[in-house]
Amino acid sequence: MLEVITQTITKIEDTSKKISMTYDCYIREKAIEIVNTKLDEKKIDITKVESNDYEAMVNDSCKDIKEKHHKYVSKGLMVIMGIDFLVG
């Protein structure tokens, strides 16, 4: 019985890690697209930007995207709670 519970917990942890890694990869890809678009709009050659500067821009974009996602999730939860308060 203990072995079944241990295996279940391990599978849940593995799934959680995979979801987290997938989300981080998705965010990073979107951030890279945003940075590349901004550099194109300003007519700056991507190859001439130093890697440290580029990484900083990507990290800033990642933070912005995650912040937007957190706001959407928070608003969604508040709406659900508000509806629950109205119905309940």
N, C-alpha and C positions, 0 to 999 in steps of 0.2 A: 504494500500500500504506500509506504514511504517513497519507494522507488518511482511509482507512478506520479506522485505529487512532485517529486524532484524533477522528473522529466518534463512535466507540464510547465513548471516554473522556468526551467531552462529554455523551453520552446518559446514561452512568452517573452523572456528576456532577449532571445535571439531575434524574434520578430520585431520587438521594440527597437533594437539596435539597427536592424535593416531599414525600418521605416525612417528612423532618425537620419541615417546615412543617405537614404534616397532623397529626403527632404532637403538636407544640406547640399547635396549635389544639384538638385533642381534650383535652389536659391542661387548657388554660385553661377550656374549657367545663365540664369536670367540676369544676374548682376553683370556678368561679362558682356552680354548682349547690350545692356543699357550703357555700359562704359564705352563700348565700341561705337554705339550710335552717337553718343555725346562727342566722342573724339572726331567722328566723321562730320558731324554738324559744324564743329569748330575748325574743320579742315586740318586736323593734326594727324600726322602719319603715326600709326600705332607702333611701327618698328623703331621710331625715334624716341619713344617714351621709355624711360628707364624702368626696369622690372619692378623695383621697389615702389616707384610712384604708381605704376599700373596696379600693383597688388594693393596699395593703399586705396586707390579709387574703387577697386572691386570690393574690398572689405567694407568701405563706406556704403556702397550700393547694397551689399548684403544686409547690413544693419538696417538700412532704410526699408528694404523689402520685408524683413522680418518684423519690423515695427508696424508696417501696414497690415501684415497678416495678423499680428496680435490684436490690433485695433478691431479688425473685422470679426475675429473670434470673440472678443470681449463684447462687442455690440450684439452679436448673435446670441450669446449667452444671456445678456441683459434682456433681449427681446423675449427669449424663451421664459426667463424668470418673470417678466412682466405679464406675459400671457398666463403663466401659471398662477400668479397672484390674482389676476382678473377672474380666472375660471374657478380656482380653488377657493 
